[in-house]
Amino acid sequence: MIVYNKQKAINKIDDVTLVLTSLGGDRDSFCEIVTRYQNLLCSLAFASIGDIKQSEDLAQEVFIEAWLKLDTLREPEKLKSWLCGILRYKISHYLRKE
């Protein structure tokens, strides 16, 4: 008997496919996007603002915005840079408020 492990299969899928399946309503695909990029976004935010809690909050805000605006991503192969761009904006906004 062959057991299909959906999560293991998702881990091997490229960003373009994850974006397209997320747009189709597959929440597991979006969860994989979060898993892939949460450490990167938290690290970049921490390097800019020096507060671990706030860095995690900013990264979470990025993923919320990405989920809401994923249909505006014109080039799914540039997912990583798109997420980093959203983060740069949020960091800039945070620093201006401080």
Short mmCIF file of the C-alpha atoms (twelve columns), coordinates in Angstrom:
data_MODEL
# 
_entry.id   MODEL 
# 
loop_
_atom_site.group_PDB 
_atom_site.id 
_atom_site.type_symbol 
_atom_site.label_atom_id 
_atom_site.label_alt_id 
_atom_site.label_comp_id 
_atom_site.label_asym_id 
_atom_site.label_seq_id 
_atom_site.Cartn_x 
_atom_site.Cartn_y 
_atom_site.Cartn_z 
_atom_site.pdbx_PDB_model_num 
ATOM 1  C CA . MET A 1  0.000  0.000  0.000   1 
ATOM 2  C CA . ILE A 2  1.358  3.410  -1.006  1 
ATOM 3  C CA . VAL A 3  0.706  6.269  1.381   1 
ATOM 4  C CA . TYR A 4  0.623  9.695  -0.226  1 
ATOM 5  C CA . ASN A 5  2.018  12.411 2.000   1 
ATOM 6  C CA . LYS A 6  0.560  15.691 0.705   1 
ATOM 7  C CA . GLN A 7  2.844  17.879 2.834   1 
ATOM 8  C CA . LYS A 8  5.971  16.075 1.599   1 
ATOM 9  C CA . ALA A 9  4.845  16.557 -1.988  1 
ATOM 10 C CA . ILE A 10 4.100  20.241 -1.401  1 
ATOM 11 C CA . ASN A 11 7.626  20.797 -0.056  1 
ATOM 12 C CA . LYS A 12 9.025  19.883 -3.482  1 
ATOM 13 C CA . ILE A 13 6.766  22.220 -5.462  1 
ATOM 14 C CA . ASP A 14 8.223  25.439 -6.882  1 
ATOM 15 C CA . ASP A 15 7.017  28.903 -5.928  1 
ATOM 16 C CA . VAL A 16 5.089  29.435 -9.170  1 
ATOM 17 C CA . THR A 17 2.985  26.350 -8.572  1 
ATOM 18 C CA . LEU A 18 2.441  27.304 -4.937  1 
ATOM 19 C CA . VAL A 19 1.215  30.748 -5.971  1 
ATOM 20 C CA . LEU A 20 -1.118 29.355 -8.610  1 
ATOM 21 C CA . THR A 21 -2.573 26.688 -6.338  1 
ATOM 22 C CA . SER A 22 -2.941 29.236 -3.528  1 
ATOM 23 C CA . LEU A 23 -4.886 31.449 -5.902  1 
ATOM 24 C CA . GLY A 24 -7.069 28.429 -6.587  1 
ATOM 25 C CA . GLY A 25 -7.908 28.258 -2.882  1 
ATOM 26 C CA . ASP A 26 -5.392 25.675 -1.659  1 
ATOM 27 C CA . ARG A 27 -4.512 26.871 1.833   1 
ATOM 28 C CA . ASP A 28 -1.860 24.171 2.263   1 
ATOM 29 C CA . SER A 29 0.059  25.761 -0.605  1 
ATOM 30 C CA . PHE A 30 -0.031 29.155 1.061   1 
ATOM 31 C CA . CYS A 31 1.066  27.557 4.334   1 
ATOM 32 C CA . GLU A 32 4.093  26.209 2.461   1 
ATOM 33 C CA . ILE A 33 4.879  29.740 1.229   1 
ATOM 34 C CA . VAL A 34 4.792  30.932 4.840   1 
ATOM 35 C CA . THR A 35 6.995  28.038 5.953   1 
ATOM 36 C CA . ARG A 36 9.536  28.742 3.209   1 
ATOM 37 C CA . TYR A 37 9.880  32.455 3.834   1 
ATOM 38 C CA . GLN A 38 9.034  33.164 7.474   1 
ATOM 39 C CA . ASN A 39 12.617 32.790 8.723   1 
ATOM 40 C CA . LEU A 40 13.949 35.017 5.958   1 
ATOM 41 C CA . LEU A 41 11.392 37.761 6.567   1 
ATOM 42 C CA . CYS A 42 11.790 37.644 10.341  1 
ATOM 43 C CA . SER A 43 15.584 37.820 9.983   1 
ATOM 44 C CA . LEU A 44 15.461 40.754 7.580   1 
ATOM 45 C CA . ALA A 45 13.014 42.616 9.798   1 
ATOM 46 C CA . PHE A 46 15.130 41.946 12.893  1 
ATOM 47 C CA . ALA A 47 18.258 43.208 11.123  1 
ATOM 48 C CA . SER A 48 16.438 46.451 10.379  1 
ATOM 49 C CA . ILE A 49 14.633 47.138 13.643  1 
ATOM 50 C CA . GLY A 50 16.390 45.025 16.278  1 
ATOM 51 C CA . ASP A 51 13.239 43.836 18.059  1 
ATOM 52 C CA . ILE A 52 12.401 40.134 17.763  1 
ATOM 53 C CA . LYS A 53 8.719  40.461 18.701  1 
ATOM 54 C CA . GLN A 54 8.136  43.349 16.334  1 
ATOM 55 C CA . SER A 55 10.068 41.515 13.599  1 
ATOM 56 C CA . GLU A 56 7.738  38.541 13.916  1 
ATOM 57 C CA . ASP A 57 4.711  40.836 13.869  1 
ATOM 58 C CA . LEU A 58 5.916  42.568 10.701  1 
ATOM 59 C CA . ALA A 59 6.558  39.222 8.997   1 
ATOM 60 C CA . GLN A 60 3.042  38.105 9.931   1 
ATOM 61 C CA . GLU A 61 1.632  41.323 8.481   1 
ATOM 62 C CA . VAL A 62 3.502  40.605 5.244   1 
ATOM 63 C CA . PHE A 63 1.897  37.182 4.942   1 
ATOM 64 C CA . ILE A 64 -1.564 38.570 5.664   1 
ATOM 65 C CA . GLU A 65 -1.119 41.196 2.978   1 
ATOM 66 C CA . ALA A 66 0.319  38.619 0.583   1 
ATOM 67 C CA . TRP A 67 -2.712 36.362 1.103   1 
ATOM 68 C CA . LEU A 68 -5.087 39.255 0.461   1 
ATOM 69 C CA . LYS A 69 -3.207 40.579 -2.577  1 
ATOM 70 C CA . LEU A 70 -1.726 37.416 -4.072  1 
ATOM 71 C CA . ASP A 71 -3.769 37.981 -7.223  1 
ATOM 72 C CA . THR A 72 -1.778 41.182 -7.869  1 
ATOM 73 C CA . LEU A 73 1.516  39.269 -8.165  1 
ATOM 74 C CA . ARG A 74 2.080  39.422 -11.917 1 
ATOM 75 C CA . GLU A 75 5.212  37.268 -12.001 1 
ATOM 76 C CA . PRO A 76 4.810  34.337 -9.587  1 
ATOM 77 C CA . GLU A 77 8.453  33.331 -10.101 1 
ATOM 78 C CA . LYS A 78 9.363  36.544 -8.246  1 
ATOM 79 C CA . LEU A 79 7.419  35.590 -5.104  1 
ATOM 80 C CA . LYS A 80 10.435 35.906 -2.813  1 
ATOM 81 C CA . SER A 81 11.338 39.409 -3.985  1 
ATOM 82 C CA . TRP A 82 7.664  40.442 -3.886  1 
ATOM 83 C CA . LEU A 83 7.401  39.347 -0.249  1 
ATOM 84 C CA . CYS A 84 10.653 41.160 0.576   1 
ATOM 85 C CA . GLY A 85 9.298  44.282 -1.105  1 
ATOM 86 C CA . ILE A 86 6.186  44.201 1.051   1 
ATOM 87 C CA . LEU A 87 8.425  43.769 4.092   1 
ATOM 88 C CA . ARG A 88 10.631 46.723 3.094   1 
ATOM 89 C CA . TYR A 89 7.542  48.908 2.895   1 
ATOM 90 C CA . LYS A 90 6.292  47.719 6.290   1 
ATOM 91 C CA . ILE A 91 9.713  48.266 7.903   1 
ATOM 92 C CA . SER A 92 9.901  51.755 6.431   1 
ATOM 93 C CA . HIS A 93 6.410  52.558 7.697   1 
ATOM 94 C CA . TYR A 94 7.255  51.155 11.146  1 
ATOM 95 C CA . LEU A 95 10.482 53.192 11.406  1 
ATOM 96 C CA . ARG A 96 8.716  56.405 10.366  1 
ATOM 97 C CA . LYS A 97 6.106  55.880 13.083  1 
ATOM 98 C CA . GLU A 98 8.774  55.312 15.739  1 
# 
